Amino acid sequence: MYLIGNKVDLVNNGESERKVSVDEAKFFANENRLKYMETSAYADIQVNESFFNLLEEVHFQKQKTLIKSSDSINNPIVIPRKYDKKQNKSDESCC
């Protein structure tokens, strides 16, 4: 699973304004067998990527547990690897 640091857009020139340093977050993630990403909903930085990565991970874990089931093999869920922001940016707004 993932540890996701949000509001990365608020960091100005380094670690001084962070509540948790990148090293501390990565250490915590590593100690707890998590993957680490930073996002910003406001600036649209890695938001979609984080959701797709999480979805892929959940799907992968589910496939591992259901590998003996013929339904999971015969009817796989396809997750797109790339997300085209331009194509899906029409009237979307996060807030």
N, C-alpha and C positions, 0 to 999 in steps of 0.2 A: 504494500500500500504506500501512500504518499504522505509526506509532511509538506504542506504548501504555505509558504510565507507570502502574505498579501500586502498590498499598499507599497510595493517597491517604488512606485512613482514618487513617494514622499521622501525618499532618501536623496539627499543632496550632497554630492561630493564626499562619499565615504561612510564610514561606520558610525560617526559621532551621533547621528540622529536616530539610529536604530535602537529598538528596545532589546533585540536579540541579534547578536553578530552572525554573519554568514557562517563563520567557523563553528560557533556554538550550535547553530541549527543543523549544520551538516554532521557534527559530532553526535548530536541527539538522534538524528535520522539514522546514522550508521549504527549506533548502539542498539537501536530498536528495529533494525532491519527494514527501514523505510527509504523510499526514494525522495529526494528533496527538489523542489521547484520554487521559484519565486514568481509572483504574478502581480498584476495591477488591474482591477476591474475598471478603474477610472481611465487609465491610459491604454486599456486593451492590450496588455502585455501578457502573453502566454496563458490567457484565460481559457480559450478554446482548446489549446494544446493540453492543458492540465486536465480538462474534462475528458478529452479523447484518450489520453494516457491512462487515466483512472479507469475508464470504460474498458479499454483493452486489457488492463490488468485483471479487472473483475471477470471479464469474459474468459481470459486465459485460465484463471484459477477455477472457474466453473467448469470449463472444458476438461481440466485435469481430473476433477472429481467425477465427471460424468462420462469419461472416456469409454467405459464399458457399455454405456447405453447407446443403442443404435440410433436413437433420435438425435443425440448430440452430434453424431458423426454424419448422418444423412441430411440433417437440416442445420448446417452451421450458420451462425450469425456473421455477416460480413461487416467489418468496421473499416471505413475509409481511412487510409494512412495520412492523407493530406487534407487539410481544411482550407478551402479557398475563401479568404475573408472578403475579397472584392465581390464575389458572387452572392454572399449572404449578408451584405451590409446595408441593404435597401433602407428600411425604416426602423432598424433595430436600435434600441437604446437600453443600456443596462440600468439606468436610474430614472 
